[in-house]
Amino acid sequence: MTRRMALFAFDFQGPAHLSAGLWRHEQDQGHRYTDLRYWTDYARLLEQARFDGIFFADNVGYHDVYEGKADAALADAAQIPANDPLLTVSGMAAVTENLCFGVTGSTSYEHPYALARRFSTLDHLTNGRVGWNLVTSYADSAARNLGTGQQVPHDERYDMAAEYLEVCYKLWEGSWEDDAVVRDRAKGVYADPRRVHDIAHHGKYFTVPGFHLCEPSPQRTPVIFQAGGSSKGQRLAASSAEAVFVNAVSIPALKRQVDKLRELAAEAGRDPQNVKVLQMLNVVCAPTDEAAHAKFEEYRKLVSYSGAMARYSGWTGLDMSQFDPDVPLKHVKTNAGQTMVDLFSKMDPDKEWTPRDIAEFIGIGGTGPTIVGSPSTVADELTRWMDETGIAGYNLGHAVKYRDIADFVELVVPELQRRGTMWTEYEGSTLREKLYGPGAVRLRDDHPGHRFAAPAVGAAR
């Protein structure tokens, strides 16, 4: 039986994202990132192609580890400048009916009470088409500029995130009963105070005694995405995420990651099949394999070594300027991004990666693998990765902004639809329905947030 492929475009609210130097390509449209019309046109393109949604990465810091300054990042637009993706979604939602939106938000630098309000608002305005990609953030620049000084150690950030989630679940699921809003004009009652509950949360990291500012939105809790690759990150994803974003570099590595996540989900008391896994992946396509490889070689010539190293240094917390580009990089420990260091040290046991090797690999599309080929070749590979690993689908990145996704829509989408692996008509309207099927609007019964459903939390006011 053919399985449907979940498909999200993977993007960033800036002129460039993961690819280093590719913003210089004459067909790259990243410079239009400040124009709402660019994003609304993009949204229409994705919905016409029947993408499930668009997934926005975000970073509340900037890459200033390479050479001890941000110069290389600024020169290559390495995830800087960076606008707030949350503010663009309403415009994109207004010109679409089914396209969904995954938006990154940090648990380290915004209070859960404020974040819960933002996502409830967006869930209302999109009619249930929003998800939250929970991150703990890794950049020391974020800690300095957001007033906390030094970054919280890696493992403690995930302890904070777990409590953060609990606060949000209480606000989203337990604060307002489903029928709290009565709109009784005769009695002059909009919301029944007896059906609105204080959450009375007093934890190690957060104190939130009161009730949620928003009435229940269509999904109540936005779909929870999580991308942690460390041991603590995997456990948080397995216990709480509905969709897990991974970036394994090979099928065997991805299979191990999926199996581990499902094992941890079962240990947490969840149905392992309810944890949907999305692999980060890039596609360079053309009508023929030969033309696609020629395009890929064209892209490779534009890769910026310093731009790639600015990104990698920021991800890992390791200043790559101290290493000879052609001397193998040994395994090191880093508080910022151990997953990114481990990715290459463990990728190929027979290869010792040099900084130049890493730059060439991540220069096109970051740490995810890149499929190069004709529509048939790409469709074969996308299907093979799904069949051999059990993933639900992909976060599809790009090298050249807008062009690569537009080429994928023109060339690969019809082939996937012909094979029945990508739908031709949407089923269900909310993001959670896109993942679990029509009717699955609220959290699954085995999700930990479900136990906070009203009126089980707190006491009536």
C-alpha positions in Angstrom: 0.0 0.0 0.0 1.4 3.4 -1.0 2.0 5.7 2.0 1.4 9.4 1.6 4.4 11.7 2.0 4.1 14.6 4.4 6.0 17.5 2.9 6.9 20.9 4.3 9.1 23.6 2.7 11.9 24.5 5.1 12.7 28.2 5.2 13.9 31.1 7.2 12.8 34.8 7.5 16.0 36.2 6.0 17.9 36.5 2.8 19.8 33.2 3.3 19.4 30.1 5.5 21.6 27.1 5.5 23.3 27.2 2.1 26.6 29.2 2.2 27.2 31.7 -0.7 24.2 30.6 -2.8 22.4 33.9 -2.2 24.7 35.2 -5.0 23.0 33.0 -7.6 21.3 35.3 -10.2 18.0 33.5 -9.7 18.0 33.6 -5.9 15.1 35.6 -4.5 16.3 35.8 -0.9 16.7 39.6 -1.1 12.9 39.8 -1.2 12.4 38.4 2.3 11.1 41.8 3.6 8.3 41.9 1.1 5.1 40.3 2.3 4.1 39.7 -1.4 7.1 37.4 -1.7 5.8 35.2 1.1 2.2 35.3 0.0 3.2 34.3 -3.5 5.3 31.5 -2.0 2.3 30.4 0.1 0.1 30.2 -2.9 2.8 28.2 -4.8 3.0 25.6 -1.9 -0.7 25.3 -1.5 -1.3 24.8 -5.3 1.3 22.0 -5.1 -0.5 20.5 -2.1 2.4 20.8 0.3 1.3 20.2 3.9 3.0 23.4 5.0 6.0 25.6 5.5 8.3 25.1 8.4 10.2 28.2 9.6 13.5 27.9 11.4 14.5 30.8 13.6 17.4 31.9 15.7 17.2 34.6 18.4 21.0 35.0 18.3 23.6 35.3 15.6 26.7 33.5 14.5 29.7 35.3 16.1 31.9 32.4 17.1 34.0 32.1 13.9 37.0 34.3 14.3 35.4 35.6 17.5 33.1 38.0 15.6 30.0 38.2 13.4 31.8 39.5 10.3 31.7 36.3 8.2 28.1 35.7 9.1 27.1 39.2 8.1 29.1 39.0 4.9 27.4 35.8 3.8 23.9 36.5 5.3 24.4 33.4 7.4 21.0 33.4 9.1 21.4 37.2 9.6 19.5 39.5 9.1 16.6 37.6 10.5 13.0 38.7 10.8 10.4 37.2 13.2 8.6 34.4 11.3 5.5 34.5 13.5 4.6 37.9 12.1 4.5 36.7 8.5 2.3 33.7 9.0 -1.0 35.7 9.2 -0.4 37.2 5.8 0.4 33.8 4.3 -2.6 32.3 6.0 -4.9 35.0 4.6 -4.2 33.9 1.0 -4.4 30.2 1.6 -7.0 27.8 3.1 -5.1 24.6 3.7 -1.4 25.4 3.9 -0.1 24.9 7.5 2.8 26.6 9.3 5.4 25.3 11.7 7.0 28.2 13.6 10.1 28.0 15.8 10.0 29.4 19.3 12.6 29.3 22.0 11.9 28.1 25.6 15.0 29.9 26.8 14.2 33.5 26.1 10.4 34.1 26.2 8.1 33.4 29.1 5.6 30.6 28.5 2.7 32.8 29.4 3.6 35.1 26.5 4.4 32.4 24.1 1.1 30.5 24.8 -0.8 33.7 24.0 1.1 34.2 20.7 0.4 30.6 19.5 -3.2 30.7 20.6 -3.7 33.9 18.6 -2.1 32.4 15.5 -4.1 29.2 15.9 -7.2 31.3 15.9 -6.2 33.4 12.9 -5.1 30.4 10.8 -8.1 28.3 11.9 -5.9 25.6 13.4 -3.1 25.5 10.9 -0.2 26.2 13.2 2.5 24.2 15.0 5.3 25.2 17.4 8.8 24.0 16.8 10.2 23.9 20.3 13.9 24.8 20.6 16.1 25.6 23.6 18.5 27.8 21.6 22.2 27.4 21.4 23.8 30.8 20.8 25.7 32.7 23.5 24.8 35.9 21.6 21.2 35.3 22.4 21.9 34.9 26.1 23.9 38.1 26.1 21.4 40.2 24.2 18.3 38.9 25.8 19.6 39.8 29.3 20.5 36.5 30.8 24.2 36.8 30.3 25.6 33.3 30.1 23.8 30.5 28.4 22.2 27.9 30.6 24.0 24.5 30.4 22.7 22.2 27.7 21.0 19.5 29.8 19.4 22.1 32.1 17.9 23.9 29.1 15.9 20.7 28.4 14.8 20.5 32.0 13.5 24.0 31.7 11.8 23.1 28.4 10.0 20.2 30.0 8.5 22.5 32.7 7.8 25.2 30.0 5.7 22.7 28.1 3.8 21.8 31.2 2.9 25.5 31.8 1.8 25.8 28.2 -0.3 22.6 28.3 -2.1 23.9 31.4 -2.9 27.2 29.7 -3.9 25.7 26.4 -5.7 22.6 27.6 -6.9 23.3 31.1 -7.5 27.0 31.7 -10.7 27.5 29.6 -13.4 24.8 29.3 -14.7 24.2 25.8 -18.0 25.9 26.6 -16.6 28.8 28.7 -17.5 31.3 26.0 -21.3 31.6 26.1 -21.9 35.0 24.4 -25.1 35.5 26.3 -26.3 38.9 25.2 -29.5 38.7 27.4 -27.5 38.1 30.6 -24.6 40.2 29.6 -22.1 37.4 29.9 -19.4 36.8 27.3 -17.4 34.2 29.2 -18.7 32.2 32.2 -16.2 32.9 35.0 -17.0 29.4 36.5 -15.6 27.8 33.5 -12.3 29.7 33.4 -9.6 28.2 35.6 -6.4 29.5 37.2 -3.6 27.0 36.4 -1.8 27.6 39.8 1.6 26.6 38.5 4.5 27.0 40.9 7.5 25.2 39.5 11.3 25.3 39.7 11.7 27.7 36.8 8.3 29.3 36.3 5.4 30.6 38.4 2.1 31.2 36.6 -0.8 31.4 39.0 -3.5 32.8 36.7 -5.5 31.8 33.7 -4.8 31.9 29.9 -5.4 35.2 28.1 -7.0 33.5 25.1 -10.2 31.5 24.7 -9.7 28.0 23.2 -8.4 28.0 19.7 -9.3 25.3 17.1 -6.5 22.9 18.1 -6.1 24.3 21.6 -2.5 23.2 21.7 -0.6 23.8 18.4 1.1 20.8 16.9 4.3 20.2 18.8 7.5 19.9 16.7 10.9 19.2 18.3 14.3 18.7 16.7 16.6 17.8 19.6 19.3 15.3 18.6 21.1 14.9 21.9 20.1 12.3 24.5 18.0 14.9 26.5 16.6 16.3 23.3 15.5 12.9 22.1 13.8 12.1 25.3 11.9 15.3 25.3 10.9 14.7 21.7 9.8 11.2 22.4 7.7 12.2 25.3 6.1 15.4 23.9 6.6 16.0 20.2 4.0 15.0 17.7 6.4 15.5 14.8 10.2 15.2 15.2 12.5 17.0 12.8 15.7 15.1 12.2 18.7 15.6 9.9 20.4 12.3 9.5 22.9 12.1 6.7 22.2 8.5 5.6 19.4 5.9 5.5 21.1 3.7 8.2 21.7 6.6 10.5 18.1 7.8 10.0 16.7 4.3 10.7 18.6 4.2 14.0 17.3 7.6 14.9 13.7 6.6 14.1 13.9 3.3 16.0 15.4 5.0 19.0 12.7 7.7 19.1 9.9 5.1 18.9 11.6 3.1 21.6 11.7 6.1 23.9 8.1 7.1 23.0 6.9 3.6 24.1 8.9 4.0 27.4 7.1 7.3 27.9 3.7 5.6 27.5 2.9 6.8 24.0 2.0 5.0 20.8 5.3 5.1 18.9 3.4 5.5 15.6 2.0 8.8 16.9 5.5 10.3 16.8 5.8 11.4 13.2 9.4 11.9 11.9 10.3 14.4 9.2 13.8 14.3 7.7 15.6 17.4 6.6 16.5 17.0 2.9 17.5 19.1 -0.1 16.6 18.4 -3.7 18.4 19.7 -6.8 16.2 18.6 -9.8 16.1 19.1 -13.5 14.3 17.3 -16.4 17.2 14.9 -16.7 19.8 13.4 -14.3 22.6 15.0 -16.4 21.0 18.5 -16.2 20.4 18.1 -12.5 24.1 17.2 -11.8 25.2 20.1 -14.0 23.0 22.4 -11.9 24.5 21.0 -8.7 28.0 21.6 -9.9 27.0 25.2 -10.8 25.8 25.6 -7.2 29.0 24.1 -5.7 31.1 26.8 -7.4 29.2 29.4 -5.3 29.7 27.8 -1.9 31.4 30.2 0.5 34.0 28.5 2.9 33.8 31.4 5.4 30.0 31.5 5.2 29.8 27.7 5.9 32.3 27.9 8.8 30.4 30.9 10.3 27.3 28.7 10.4 29.1 25.6 11.7 31.0 27.5 14.3 27.7 29.1 15.5 25.9 25.7 15.6 28.7 24.0 17.5 30.2 26.8 19.6 33.6 25.9 18.2 35.6 28.5 16.4 36.6 26.8 13.2 39.1 29.5 12.3 41.6 27.9 14.7 41.8 24.8 12.5 43.7 24.2 9.3 41.0 23.7 6.6 42.6 20.5 5.4 43.6 18.8 8.7 41.0 16.3 10.1 38.8 17.7 12.8 38.9 15.6 16.0 35.9 15.0 18.2 35.4 17.7 20.8 32.9 18.5 23.4 30.9 21.7 23.2 28.0 23.1 25.2 26.4 24.8 22.3 25.7 22.2 19.7 27.1 18.7 20.5 24.7 17.2 17.9 26.4 19.1 15.1 29.9 18.0 16.2 28.8 14.4 16.5 27.1 14.5 13.2 30.3 14.5 11.2 32.5 12.6 13.7 30.0 9.7 13.6 28.8 10.0 10.0 31.4 7.8 8.4 33.7 5.6 10.6 36.2 5.3 7.7 36.5 9.1 7.2 38.1 11.8 9.2 36.4 15.0 8.3 38.4 18.2 7.6 36.8 21.6 8.0 36.9 21.9 4.2 35.0 18.6 3.8 32.4 19.9 6.2 32.1 23.3 4.4 31.6 21.5 1.1 28.9 19.2 2.6 26.9 21.9 4.5 27.5 24.6 1.8 24.4 23.3 -0.1 21.4 23.0 2.2 23.2 22.6 5.5 23.5 19.3 7.3 20.8 17.4 5.5 21.6 15.2 2.5 21.0 16.4 -1.0 19.2 14.4 -3.7 20.2 15.3 -7.2 18.4 14.1 -10.3 15.4 13.9 -12.6 11.8 13.8 -11.3 11.9 10.0 -11.5 15.2 9.7 -9.7 14.2 12.1 -7.0 10.8 10.4 -6.5 12.6 7.0 -6.2 15.0 8.3 -3.6 12.3 10.1 -1.5 10.2 6.9 -1.5 13.2 4.7 -0.7 14.1 6.8 2.4 10.6 6.6 3.6 10.2 2.9 3.0 13.5 1.9 4.6 13.2 4.1 7.7 9.5 4.6 8.5 9.6 8.4 8.4 6.4 10.3 7.6 8.0 12.7 5.2 10.3 15.7 4.8 11.3 19.2 5.5 12.5 20.2 2.1 15.3 22.8 2.1 16.9 24.6 -0.8 20.1 26.0 -2.1 18.7 28.8 -4.3 15.9 30.5 -2.5 12.5 30.1 -4.2 13.9 28.6 -7.4 14.7 25.2 -6.0 11.2 24.8 -4.5 9.6 26.1 -7.6 11.5 23.6 -9.7 10.5 20.8 -7.3 6.8 21.9 -7.6 7.1 22.0 -11.4 9.0 18.8 -11.9 8.8 16.4 -8.9 5.4 17.0 -7.5 3.5 15.7 -10.6 5.6 12.6 -10.5 4.9 12.0 -6.8 1.2 12.7 -7.4 1.2 10.2 -10.3 2.6 7.6 -7.9 0.1 8.3 -5.2 2.7 9.3 -2.6 1.6 13.0 -2.5 -2.0 14.0 -2.4 -3.8 15.9 -5.1 -6.5 17.2 -2.7 -6.2 18.1 0.9 -7.8 16.0 3.6 -8.7 17.8 6.9 -8.1 21.5 7.5 -5.9 21.7 10.6 -2.2 20.9 10.9 -2.9 18.0 13.3 -5.3 16.5 10.8 -2.6 16.7 8.1 -0.5 14.5 10.3 -3.1 12.1 11.8 -6.1 12.3 9.4 -9.4 14.1 9.3 -11.0 14.6 12.6 -7.8 14.5 14.7 -7.9 18.2 15.7 -7.0 17.9 19.4 -4.1 16.2 21.2 -4.1 12.4 21.0 -5.2 10.6 24.2 -1.6 9.3 24.8 0.0 12.7 24.6 1.1 14.1 28.0 -0.6 17.4 27.4 -4.0 15.6 27.2 -4.0 15.0 31.0 -4.3 18.7 31.6 -7.6 19.0 29.8 -10.1 21.3 31.6 -11.5 21.2 34.2 -8.7 19.0 35.7 -6.3 21.9 36.3 -6.4 24.4 39.1 -9.6 25.6 40.7 -12.4 27.8 39.3 -12.0 31.5 39.9 
